Amino acid sequence: MRLSLFISTDISNMDPLFGLNVIGNHETQESEGGEADLHRHRQHCPKNPSHSQFIPVDKFTLNDLPVGHRDLDLYDLIKATRDLTIRVAVEMTSPNRPELWPHTQSAYPFYHDRETTKLRTGSGMMGRVYKFTDGVDQDGDEHVVDYTKCWCSRCENSGSPSKVWYEVSINTATHVVFDVVEATRTSFRLFYDREDSPVVTLNKVKVVDVSIEHDSCELKCVTCDERLGLKLKALWAHYDVVWKKVFNRFFKSREKDKLTFIVSHPHGCSKQISVGHWIAKHKVGGYNKFHYTTCTCPGSSGAFVQCVGYSGGRWRFDQLVHSGSSETNYSSAASVL
């Protein structure tokens, strides 16, 4: 695991209204009553009381896109993003959280809740899936492993762990899952599209890389359920294909369109889609940070932010995730081109 704290900031390219020192509210959902209280938080939401700008994923149609963007490939990309979006649930707050955001006097989320076990929920997105047999990556990609058996919770407590398993990359915000301490008490709920969706969870989580300043976090989880592993590989492969089509189609018009969409789990409840526009971007070191009108709520922290026509969305270093809300909503910083 690598912990990154970047110092360089390109002041000359920062937007004067939405500069680096503007730190707003995080948008994780806290719930002292655990899962049972999440719907109550939604009902009493002060930010978006009616949640009218959120569209349940099973009700989203082509006509929900702006006129001029009712494109079948774009619609397919939103559905592919839906399939890979997950709810992140964290039940431990690390003692290692800093008091302040880097280079600011703004309080870092949950510093005063360190070493507590109150439930927090955010959002994230699954990425590339790797299949291993006896510790060898079957896709031929470079991937360092130091074990030859599945490391899921079931296999760790089994006398006959599986020799075949699938590792899944996850991206979210660092303020949602801060470090190894929190990762050990983190679970992901998959395919939570409706309130009556079957409960599918992965709860064995490791930290790959985090950046406090950029507010980006890469995790990985594991399963030896072959049906699930193959399904996730197929979902990512489809997403990758349709993402390329949409990127190529909207690259030239991206500065005019400024279209942005987010799939997230507001208030830790079922998945919702919101569509809006980005209104500003600025540099943090060599990375870009976006501000947008696309609707979010507590529970949306860590959700993938898709600025249509930009490179963000394919590789781990160019994945924008929702970071917080001040005058506008804003993303993490990523190497988006």
Secondary structure by P-SEA (a helix, b strand, c coil): cbbbbbcccccccccccccccccccccbbbbcccccaaaaaaaacccccccccccccccccccccccccccaaaaaaaaaaaaabbbbbbcccccccccccccccccccccccccccccccbbbbbcbbbbbccccccccccccccccccccccccccccccccbbbbbbbbbccccccaaaaaabbbbcccccccccbbbbcccccccccccccbbbbbbbbcaaaaaaaaaaaaaaaaaaaaaaaaaccccccccbbbbbbbccccccbbbbbbbbccccccccbbbbbccccccccccccccccccccccccccccccccccccbbbbcccccc
